[in-house]
Every structure is written in structure tokens, then in C-alpha cells.
Amino acid sequence: MQKNSIMKDARTYADIPPEGRDTPNGYFYYPPTQGIQILFLIGAFFSAIFLGWLISNIAGIQSEFASGVIYFVFLLVFFLGYGLWVSLVSALAFSRIKWPLIKIIAKVFLRKEKPFSINDFLPEREKLIEMMVRIQKYSRTFLFTGWILGILGGLASLFMRSSMNPLLFFTLVFVSSVIYGHLLFHFGRRGYLPFPEE
């Protein structure tokens, strides 16, 4: 996820000020330094482990397997959310940058037409800003995984032996997963999680 060079060049090309920029497609949040992003990424990962431990202890789960399932729910919210984000960004990058690049390369080799400048390889400035906003908005995949895995984890909790009322246990797992997904989306949308890039 080494994004700084590409995204820094893109932000410079698109004339994005450090405080971000309001656009017709939504607000673009100027990401913090890569060091801060890595800290948030590590924190997000260990938060999943902490939540698994916390919920298991609050519920008084009596099985190691059942406890592992609870850990797995939060880890999946993180990893599956990131995986879906990567997929959406890859599809967007291909349609907006890689496909036009392939067309230019084809022109160079087939028609012997040379591009005039590096800008020929980049989308128009407004399209680039729109793309960067969409990349941040695509972090809503964490919302999706938080809700879906909250429901699935909650249903699984109904079959676990614990010292907590089953309905209360379901609610605890579901609400915790949804809140965790919302927090990941909140920080991803504001640039605190590294942009997923190949």
C-alpha cells in the first residue's frame, strides 16, 4: 500500500490544498502523512483483536472455539472491508487511468503517434479529483462488512454457551461489529487509512 508517491503527484496535479477541497462529488480530505496512516492501520487491526477479547470476556464464553469465532468476526470486518475496498479502487483505477494508458500505448505503437506530455497519461484535473473523492467514499465497504458480519456473528452467538442472555449477547456482537465498521469507514473516508493500491 505504498500510495504516497502516486497520490502526492495526483494531489499536486489536481491542485488540492492541505486542508482538503470541497467538490461537486463530495469533500476530499487531504490524507495525513504515511506514518500516521500506518499507525491508524495498526491500531485498526489490533482494535479488532481487542474487541474480540473484550466481547468474549463480557459474555463469559465457555468455549475456546466460540471465543475464536467472536475474534474472527471483527478480524473479518477489517480484512474483508479492506479487500472489497481494494477491489473497488482497482476497478476504478483501471477504468480511469490504466485503460486510457493502454489506448495511448496502442496509439504510440500502432499509429506512431507520440503523446505531447505526461498529462496525456492522466485524466483531466476534475476527473482526477472526482476519482480521489470516490476512492475515499469507497471505504464504505467497512460499513457493509460491519453490518453483514454483525448479523452473522450475532446469529452464531445464539448457539454459543455463555453466561449472558442469548438475545443480549446477539445485540452485543451485532452492535459492536456495526460500530467498528462505522469507525473504520469514518477514518478511511477522512484519509487516515492508507489508500488501497496495487
GIMOMO-V162195 format. One record per backbone hydrogen bond with DSSP energy under -0.5 kcal/mol. CO is the residue of the C=O (numbers start at 1). NH is the residue of the N-H. E is the energy in kcal/mol with one decimal. If there is no record, write none. Layout:
# GIMOMO-V162195
CO NH E
CO NH E
This chain:
# GIMOMO-V162195
1 3 -1.4
3 7 -3.0
4 8 -2.6
5 9 -2.1
6 10 -2.4
7 11 -2.7
8 12 -2.3
9 13 -2.7
10 14 -2.4
11 16 -2.2
12 15 -0.9
15 17 -0.6
17 20 -2.1
21 28 -3.3
23 26 -1.5
26 23 -1.2
27 29 -0.7
28 21 -2.1
28 30 -0.6
29 31 -0.5
33 37 -2.0
34 38 -2.6
35 39 -2.0
36 40 -2.3
37 41 -2.4
38 42 -2.7
39 43 -2.6
40 44 -2.5
41 45 -2.0
42 46 -2.6
43 47 -1.7
44 48 -1.3
45 48 -0.5
45 49 -1.3
46 50 -2.6
47 51 -2.7
48 52 -2.1
49 53 -2.3
50 54 -3.0
51 55 -2.9
52 56 -1.9
53 57 -2.1
54 58 -2.7
55 59 -2.5
56 60 -0.8
56 61 -2.0
59 163 -1.6
59 164 -0.7
63 67 -2.2
64 68 -2.4
65 69 -1.9
66 70 -1.6
67 71 -2.0
68 72 -2.5
69 73 -1.8
70 74 -1.3
71 75 -2.2
72 76 -2.6
73 77 -1.8
74 78 -1.6
75 79 -2.9
76 80 -2.6
76 81 -0.7
77 81 -1.1
78 82 -2.1
79 83 -2.6
80 84 -2.5
81 85 -1.9
82 86 -2.7
83 87 -2.0
84 88 -2.4
85 89 -2.5
86 90 -2.6
87 91 -2.2
88 92 -2.2
89 93 -3.0
90 94 -2.3
91 95 -2.1
92 96 -2.3
93 97 -2.6
93 98 -2.2
94 99 -3.2
97 101 -1.9
98 102 -2.3
99 103 -2.0
100 104 -2.2
101 105 -2.5
102 106 -2.4
103 107 -2.1
104 108 -2.4
105 109 -2.3
106 110 -3.0
106 111 -0.6
107 111 -1.4
107 112 -0.6
107 113 -1.8
112 114 -0.5
117 120 -1.6
118 121 -1.9
118 122 -0.6
119 122 -0.6
124 128 -2.5
125 129 -2.2
126 130 -2.4
127 131 -2.2
128 132 -2.3
129 133 -2.3
130 134 -2.3
131 135 -2.2
132 136 -1.8
133 137 -2.5
134 138 -2.2
136 139 -1.3
137 140 -1.7
138 141 -1.7
139 142 -1.9
140 143 -0.8
140 144 -1.7
141 145 -2.6
142 146 -2.2
143 147 -2.3
144 148 -2.6
145 149 -2.4
146 150 -1.3
147 151 -2.1
148 152 -2.5
149 153 -2.9
150 154 -2.1
151 155 -2.5
152 156 -2.3
153 157 -1.9
154 158 -0.8
155 158 -0.8
156 159 -1.5
157 160 -1.5
160 162 -0.6
161 62 -2.2
165 169 -2.7
166 170 -2.6
167 171 -2.2
168 172 -2.4
169 173 -2.4
170 174 -2.7
171 175 -2.9
172 176 -2.1
173 177 -2.2
174 178 -2.3
175 179 -2.6
176 180 -2.4
177 181 -2.4
178 182 -2.4
179 183 -2.4
180 184 -2.2
181 185 -2.2
182 186 -2.6
183 187 -2.3
184 188 -2.6
185 189 -3.1
186 190 -1.1
187 192 -2.7
187 193 -0.7
188 191 -1.3
